[in-house]
Amino acid sequence: MKVELDDILFWMDAIRNSDDRYRTLESFWKGQIKSKVWLVEKLEEMRSTSYKKLNIAVYGGWNGVLASLLFNSKLPIENIISIDIDPTCKEIAKTVNMRQVMEGRFESVTADMTTYTAMADIVINTSCEHITQEQYNSWLTNQPDDALFVLQSNNYFELDEHVRCSIDLEDFVRMSNVNTLWQDKMELPKYNRFMIIGQKNV
């Protein structure tokens, strides 16, 4: 995957301007980037024949790095909205995606994902381990019935903020309650990352 040089420079601006540079740098750790590139490349593969301009919602969008990688992909993207409950993420995500902000194609929103609904063709949640099963169920119910869902979680139980990790891929599929079109895991040094692409059971 190739990333535009201008975008990389905006990434550096986001880190430099951050009040907590180390926390912002966590968005660029190897495991984080590998997991996001994996997601982007799989979506490219599954949507290779799509010419429709896509609206994408990223829940738990954090500092907007996934959105930036998506914009650098081969996907025909109209707009991306990144939703995160942490208010410090909004300005960082806007800086990371500054080219698309200037084009009117990126928006960063501070909101609780369990009560927020974005009308999108593709709904992404890479933070499934950060919300309880009850919260996840509420989030899923509020999403568009006809969207394609991309979900990621892991088995990294050591972090206190990981309140809903999965033991293995099968466990994650069971907890996610979607009609699974594709599923797999990525083995990383400290944990396994699980990913599902599917549709709502309606």
Rosetta blueprint (number, residue, H / E / L):
1 M L
2 K L
3 V L
4 E L
5 L H
6 D H
7 D H
8 I H
9 L H
10 F H
11 W H
12 M H
13 D H
14 A H
15 I H
16 R H
17 N H
18 S L
19 D L
20 D L
21 R H
22 Y H
23 R H
24 T H
25 L H
26 E H
27 S H
28 F H
29 W L
30 K H
31 G H
32 Q H
33 I H
34 K H
35 S H
36 K H
37 V H
38 W H
39 L H
40 V H
41 E H
42 K H
43 L H
44 E H
45 E H
46 M H
47 R L
48 S L
49 T L
50 S L
51 Y L
52 K L
53 K L
54 L E
55 N E
56 I E
57 A E
58 V E
59 Y E
60 G L
61 G L
62 W L
63 N L
64 G L
65 V H
66 L H
67 A H
68 S H
69 L H
70 L H
71 F H
72 N L
73 S L
74 K L
75 L L
76 P L
77 I E
78 E E
79 N E
80 I E
81 I E
82 S E
83 I E
84 D E
85 I L
86 D L
87 P L
88 T L
89 C H
90 K H
91 E H
92 I H
93 A H
94 K H
95 T H
96 V H
97 N L
98 M H
99 R H
100 Q H
101 V H
102 M H
103 E L
104 G L
105 R L
106 F E
107 E E
108 S E
109 V E
110 T E
111 A L
112 D L
113 M H
114 T H
115 T H
116 Y L
117 T L
118 A L
119 M L
120 A L
121 D L
122 I E
123 V E
124 I E
125 N E
126 T L
127 S L
128 C H
129 E H
130 H H
131 I L
132 T L
133 Q H
134 E H
135 Q H
136 Y H
137 N H
138 S H
139 W H
140 L H
141 T H
142 N L
143 Q L
144 P L
145 D L
146 D L
147 A L
148 L E
149 F E
150 V E
151 L E
152 Q E
153 S E
154 N E
155 N L
156 Y L
157 F L
158 E L
159 L L
160 D L
161 E L
162 H L
163 V L
164 R L
165 C L
166 S L
167 I L
168 D L
169 L H
170 E H
171 D H
172 F H
173 V H
174 R H
175 M H
176 S H
177 N L
178 V E
179 N E
180 T E
181 L E
182 W E
183 Q E
184 D E
185 K E
186 M E
187 E E
188 L L
189 P L
190 K L
191 Y L
192 N E
193 R E
194 F E
195 M E
196 I E
197 I E
198 G E
199 Q E
200 K E
201 N L
202 V L
